[in-house]
Amino acid sequence: MSTQERLDHFIEHKGLVFGIAYKMTGSVTEAEDIVQETFLRWERSKEEKIKSPKAFLSTVAARLSIDSLRKAKRKRETYIGPWLPEPMAPEPVYEQPDSETLDLAFLHLLEKLNPIERAVFLLRETFEMDYDSVSKVVGKNQENCRQILKRAKEALKSDRKRYEAPSEKRRKIFRDFLLASSKGNPDLLVPFLKEEIILWSDGGGKVNAARIPIIGKERVSHFFHRTSNNRFKYSLDFYFGMVNGSETLIGYHKDQPAYLQSFLIDEDRIARIYSILNPDKLKSFENKDDLINKGLIFPVETFLLFPQTYQKGLSKWINPVVKLVKWAIKIKTD
């Protein structure tokens, strides 16, 4: 196999390698490191007879991910407050994502599993590998892998839910919720929230964040109202985008990402809210101008004012209107 052919094979399967690493580790940073290390090992395997580049690369990525999870276990046990997955960069607003396996709720749920269980579950259920391939990755025989998969499914069964509301309906619920939040009355938020809603916050001990989950629609509505007031007072600029398949607010302070809040919406209400404030997990959002120019994020005011046309690029005459809306919202929160 020539050098160019080897490079072509790696490029062809690079997305798969990243997907395995990201879903295994829940970290964009770690996944990118694993992609790099997988490439180096692919380069060192030039003298080996490899029948299936896809199988080889998948196996290397999965084994590196297991090692990464084992090393990270102690850090996550001593992590200050809840540990949430690192969100990916925004995707195009109308692209259909793999919401079942990419949403933050699913990745967060996988934290219940140990590294081997997580590998078996993902490789079999998400990447549809046969048991022979899975057993070679994790070093267990096929019957053991079947039992591990069964245990993993049982561990996830009670909490695993799918959020399948149509995108237009989700977006309307999200927009109406944001409009209600600007009116300064937390009780107006309650109808948009599921009875069993949970709000998680990840500050990593680097910024102030709730260290326990906030549970129940009344508590969540008051917590969201109180923290929203604080965020506006610190003059954050908010943008709307689709992140990990969910409607998301991204807050910037002096053009640096300072805040991300992802909303998981089911048939008619918001079921989960994930707030990520740890700056180490917001690196995918650092180049704000580039994300705006690519049409991946939009000022939240234009999303609220022009829900049908905000993604098409709006005229400059809208800027004064947007500023007026920002001013009105800030007055409400003071």
C-alpha positions as CSV (number, residue, x, y, z in Angstrom):
1,M,0.0,0.0,0.0
2,S,1.5,3.3,-1.1
3,T,2.0,6.3,1.3
4,Q,-0.8,8.2,-0.5
5,E,-3.2,5.2,-0.3
6,R,-2.5,4.9,3.5
7,L,-3.2,8.6,3.9
8,D,-6.4,8.3,1.9
9,H,-7.6,5.4,4.1
10,F,-7.0,7.4,7.2
11,I,-8.8,10.5,5.9
12,E,-11.7,8.3,4.9
13,H,-12.1,7.0,8.4
14,K,-11.0,10.0,10.4
15,G,-14.6,10.9,11.2
16,L,-15.2,7.4,12.6
17,V,-12.1,7.6,14.7
18,F,-13.1,10.9,16.1
19,G,-16.7,9.7,16.7
20,I,-15.5,6.7,18.7
21,A,-13.1,8.7,20.8
22,Y,-15.6,11.5,21.5
23,K,-18.5,9.3,22.4
24,M,-16.2,7.2,24.6
25,T,-14.5,10.1,26.4
26,G,-17.1,12.9,26.2
27,S,-14.3,15.3,25.5
28,V,-13.5,17.1,22.2
29,T,-9.9,17.8,23.4
30,E,-9.2,14.1,24.3
31,A,-10.9,12.9,21.1
32,E,-8.6,15.1,19.0
33,D,-5.6,13.8,20.9
34,I,-6.7,10.2,20.2
35,V,-7.2,11.0,16.5
36,Q,-3.6,12.2,16.4
37,E,-2.2,9.2,18.3
38,T,-4.3,6.8,16.1
39,F,-2.7,8.4,13.0
40,L,0.8,8.0,14.4
41,R,0.1,4.3,15.1
42,W,-1.3,3.9,11.6
43,E,1.9,5.4,10.2
44,R,4.0,2.9,12.4
45,S,2.0,0.0,11.0
46,K,3.4,0.3,7.5
47,E,5.1,-3.1,7.6
48,E,2.0,-4.9,8.9
49,K,-0.4,-6.7,6.6
50,I,-3.7,-5.0,7.4
51,K,-6.8,-6.5,5.7
52,S,-9.2,-3.8,6.9
53,P,-8.0,-0.2,7.6
54,K,-11.4,0.6,9.1
55,A,-11.2,-2.3,11.6
56,F,-7.6,-1.4,12.5
57,L,-8.3,2.3,13.0
58,S,-11.5,1.6,15.0
59,T,-9.7,-0.8,17.3
60,V,-6.8,1.6,18.0
61,A,-9.2,4.5,18.7
62,A,-11.4,2.4,21.0
63,R,-8.4,1.0,23.0
64,L,-6.9,4.5,23.3
65,S,-10.3,5.8,24.5
66,I,-10.5,3.0,27.2
67,D,-7.0,4.0,28.4
68,S,-8.0,7.6,28.4
69,L,-11.1,6.9,30.5
70,R,-9.1,4.9,33.0
71,K,-6.6,7.7,33.4
72,A,-9.4,10.3,33.8
73,K,-11.3,8.3,36.4
74,R,-9.5,9.7,39.4
75,K,-9.7,13.3,38.0
76,R,-13.5,13.0,37.5
77,E,-13.9,11.5,41.0
78,T,-12.3,14.6,42.5
79,Y,-13.9,17.1,40.0
80,I,-15.6,20.0,41.8
81,G,-19.3,19.8,41.1
82,P,-21.0,17.7,38.3
83,W,-18.8,16.7,35.4
84,L,-20.5,17.3,32.0
85,P,-19.3,16.3,28.6
86,E,-17.4,18.9,26.5
87,P,-19.7,20.2,23.8
88,M,-18.8,20.1,20.2
89,A,-18.6,23.1,17.9
90,P,-22.1,24.2,16.6
91,E,-23.5,22.4,13.5
92,P,-25.6,24.0,10.7
93,V,-29.0,24.9,12.1
94,Y,-31.0,22.7,9.8
95,E,-28.7,19.8,9.7
96,Q,-30.1,16.6,11.2
97,P,-27.7,15.4,13.9
98,D,-27.3,12.0,15.4
99,S,-29.3,13.2,18.5
100,E,-29.5,9.7,20.0
101,T,-25.8,9.4,20.6
102,L,-24.5,12.9,20.5
103,D,-26.7,14.8,22.8
104,L,-25.2,15.8,26.1
105,A,-27.8,13.9,28.1
106,F,-26.8,10.6,26.4
107,L,-23.1,11.3,26.8
108,H,-23.6,12.3,30.5
109,L,-25.6,9.1,31.1
110,L,-22.8,7.0,29.8
111,E,-20.8,8.1,32.9
112,K,-22.7,5.4,34.7
113,L,-20.7,2.8,32.9
114,N,-17.1,1.7,33.5
115,P,-14.7,2.0,30.5
116,I,-15.2,-1.6,29.3
117,E,-19.0,-1.4,29.5
118,R,-18.9,1.9,27.7
119,A,-16.8,0.5,24.9
120,V,-18.9,-2.6,24.4
121,F,-22.1,-0.6,24.5
122,L,-21.0,2.0,22.0
123,L,-19.1,-0.3,19.6
124,R,-22.0,-2.7,19.5
125,E,-25.1,-0.4,19.7
126,T,-23.8,2.7,18.0
127,F,-21.1,1.6,15.6
128,E,-22.7,-1.8,15.0
129,M,-19.5,-3.9,15.3
130,D,-19.9,-7.6,15.4
131,Y,-19.1,-9.4,18.7
132,D,-15.9,-10.8,17.2
133,S,-14.5,-7.3,16.6
134,V,-15.8,-6.0,19.9
135,S,-14.1,-8.9,21.8
136,K,-10.8,-8.1,20.2
137,V,-11.0,-4.5,21.2
138,V,-11.8,-5.0,24.9
139,G,-9.9,-8.3,25.4
140,K,-12.9,-10.3,26.4
141,N,-14.5,-13.4,24.8
142,Q,-17.7,-13.0,22.9
143,E,-20.0,-14.4,25.6
144,N,-18.5,-12.0,28.1
145,C,-19.2,-9.1,25.7
146,R,-22.8,-10.2,25.4
147,Q,-23.1,-10.2,29.2
148,I,-21.3,-6.8,29.5
149,L,-23.7,-5.3,27.0
150,K,-26.7,-6.7,28.8
151,R,-25.5,-5.2,32.1
152,A,-24.8,-1.8,30.4
153,K,-28.3,-1.7,28.9
154,E,-29.8,-2.5,32.3
155,A,-27.7,0.3,33.9
156,L,-28.9,2.8,31.4
157,K,-32.5,1.6,31.0
158,S,-34.3,3.6,33.6
159,D,-32.8,7.0,32.6
160,R,-32.4,6.5,28.8
161,K,-34.9,8.6,26.9
162,R,-35.1,9.9,23.4
163,Y,-36.1,13.5,22.6
164,E,-37.8,13.3,19.3
165,A,-39.9,16.5,19.0
166,P,-39.8,17.9,15.5
167,S,-37.1,20.7,15.1
168,E,-39.7,23.4,14.3
169,K,-41.7,22.6,17.4
170,R,-38.6,22.4,19.6
171,R,-37.4,25.8,18.3
172,K,-40.8,27.4,19.0
173,I,-40.8,26.1,22.6
174,F,-37.3,27.3,23.1
175,R,-38.0,30.7,21.6
176,D,-41.2,31.1,23.7
177,F,-39.3,30.1,26.8
178,L,-36.6,32.7,26.2
179,L,-39.2,35.4,25.5
180,A,-41.0,34.5,28.8
181,S,-37.6,34.6,30.6
182,S,-37.2,38.2,29.6
183,K,-40.3,39.3,31.4
184,G,-38.8,39.1,34.9
185,N,-41.2,36.6,36.3
186,P,-40.0,33.1,37.1
187,D,-43.5,31.7,37.3
188,L,-43.9,32.4,33.6
189,L,-41.2,29.8,32.9
190,V,-43.0,26.9,34.7
191,P,-45.4,25.9,31.9
192,F,-42.4,25.3,29.6
193,L,-40.7,22.8,32.0
194,K,-41.3,19.1,32.6
195,E,-42.3,18.2,36.1
196,E,-39.1,16.1,36.5
197,I,-36.8,18.5,34.8
198,I,-33.1,18.6,35.9
199,L,-30.7,21.4,35.5
200,W,-27.0,20.5,35.7
201,S,-24.1,23.1,35.9
202,D,-20.4,22.4,35.3
203,G,-18.0,25.1,36.5
204,G,-15.1,22.7,37.3
205,G,-14.3,24.8,40.4
206,K,-13.0,27.5,38.1
207,V,-16.2,29.7,38.1
208,N,-19.3,29.8,40.3
209,A,-21.8,27.1,39.4
210,A,-24.3,25.0,41.2
211,R,-22.5,21.9,42.7
212,I,-25.6,19.8,42.8
213,P,-28.3,19.3,40.2
214,I,-31.4,21.5,40.4
215,I,-34.5,19.3,40.2
216,G,-38.2,20.2,39.7
217,K,-39.8,22.9,37.5
218,E,-40.4,25.4,40.3
219,R,-36.8,25.3,41.6
220,V,-35.4,25.3,38.0
221,S,-37.5,28.3,37.0
222,H,-36.4,30.4,39.9
223,F,-32.7,29.3,39.5
224,F,-32.8,30.1,35.8
225,H,-34.4,33.5,36.5
226,R,-31.9,34.4,39.2
227,T,-28.8,33.3,37.2
228,S,-30.1,35.0,34.0
229,N,-30.3,38.3,35.9
230,N,-26.7,37.9,36.9
231,R,-25.5,37.1,33.4
232,F,-27.2,40.1,31.9
233,K,-25.7,42.3,34.5
234,Y,-22.2,41.1,33.5
235,S,-23.0,42.2,29.9
236,L,-22.7,38.9,28.2
237,D,-23.6,38.8,24.5
238,F,-25.8,35.8,23.8
239,Y,-25.9,33.7,20.6
240,F,-28.2,30.9,19.4
241,G,-26.8,27.8,17.8
242,M,-27.4,24.0,17.5
243,V,-24.8,22.2,19.7
244,N,-24.8,18.4,20.0
245,G,-28.2,18.3,18.4
246,S,-29.9,20.6,20.9
247,E,-31.0,24.3,21.0
248,T,-28.2,26.2,22.8
249,L,-27.4,29.6,24.2
250,I,-23.7,30.6,24.0
251,G,-22.7,33.6,26.1
252,Y,-19.6,35.7,25.3
253,H,-17.8,38.2,27.5
254,K,-15.5,40.4,25.5
255,D,-15.6,38.0,22.6
256,Q,-14.5,35.0,24.7
257,P,-16.9,32.2,25.4
258,A,-18.0,32.3,29.0
259,Y,-21.2,30.3,29.2
260,L,-23.1,27.6,27.3
261,Q,-26.6,26.3,28.1
262,S,-28.0,23.4,26.1
263,F,-31.8,22.6,26.2
264,L,-33.2,19.1,25.6
265,I,-36.8,19.4,24.6
266,D,-39.2,16.5,24.3
267,E,-42.7,16.5,22.8
268,D,-43.9,19.7,24.5
269,R,-41.6,20.8,27.3
270,I,-38.0,21.3,28.3
271,A,-36.7,18.1,30.0
272,R,-33.1,18.8,30.7
273,I,-30.9,21.9,30.8
274,Y,-27.1,21.6,30.8
275,S,-25.0,24.6,31.8
276,I,-21.3,24.6,31.0
277,L,-19.2,27.4,32.5
278,N,-15.8,25.7,32.8
279,P,-13.7,27.6,30.3
280,D,-11.6,24.5,29.5
281,K,-14.8,23.0,27.9
282,L,-15.6,26.0,25.7
283,K,-12.6,26.0,23.4
284,S,-14.7,25.0,20.4
285,F,-16.5,28.3,20.6
286,E,-13.4,30.6,20.9
287,N,-13.5,31.9,17.3
288,K,-16.8,33.8,17.5
289,D,-16.4,35.8,14.3
290,D,-15.7,32.6,12.3
291,L,-18.7,30.9,13.7
292,I,-20.9,33.9,12.8
293,N,-19.5,34.2,9.3
294,K,-20.2,30.5,8.7
295,G,-23.8,30.9,9.9
296,L,-23.4,28.6,12.8
297,I,-24.4,31.0,15.6
298,F,-26.7,34.0,15.5
299,P,-27.4,36.9,18.0
300,V,-30.2,35.6,20.2
301,E,-32.2,38.8,19.7
302,T,-32.4,38.2,15.9
303,F,-33.5,34.6,16.6
304,L,-36.2,36.0,18.9
305,L,-37.3,38.9,16.6
306,F,-37.1,37.1,13.3
307,P,-37.6,33.4,13.8
308,Q,-38.2,32.6,10.2
309,T,-35.4,34.6,8.6
310,Y,-32.6,35.0,11.2
311,Q,-30.4,32.4,9.6
312,K,-30.3,34.1,6.2
313,G,-28.3,37.1,7.2
314,L,-30.1,40.2,8.2
315,S,-29.7,43.8,7.1
316,K,-27.7,46.4,9.1
317,W,-30.9,48.3,9.9
318,I,-31.8,45.5,12.3
319,N,-28.8,46.3,14.6
320,P,-30.5,49.3,16.3
321,V,-33.5,47.1,17.0
322,V,-31.3,44.4,18.5
323,K,-29.6,47.0,20.7
324,L,-33.0,48.2,21.9
325,V,-34.1,44.7,22.7
326,K,-30.9,44.1,24.7
327,W,-31.4,47.3,26.6
328,A,-35.0,46.5,27.4
329,I,-34.1,43.0,28.7
330,K,-31.3,44.5,30.8
331,I,-33.7,47.1,32.3
332,K,-36.1,44.2,33.2
333,T,-33.3,42.3,35.1
334,D,-32.0,45.3,37.1
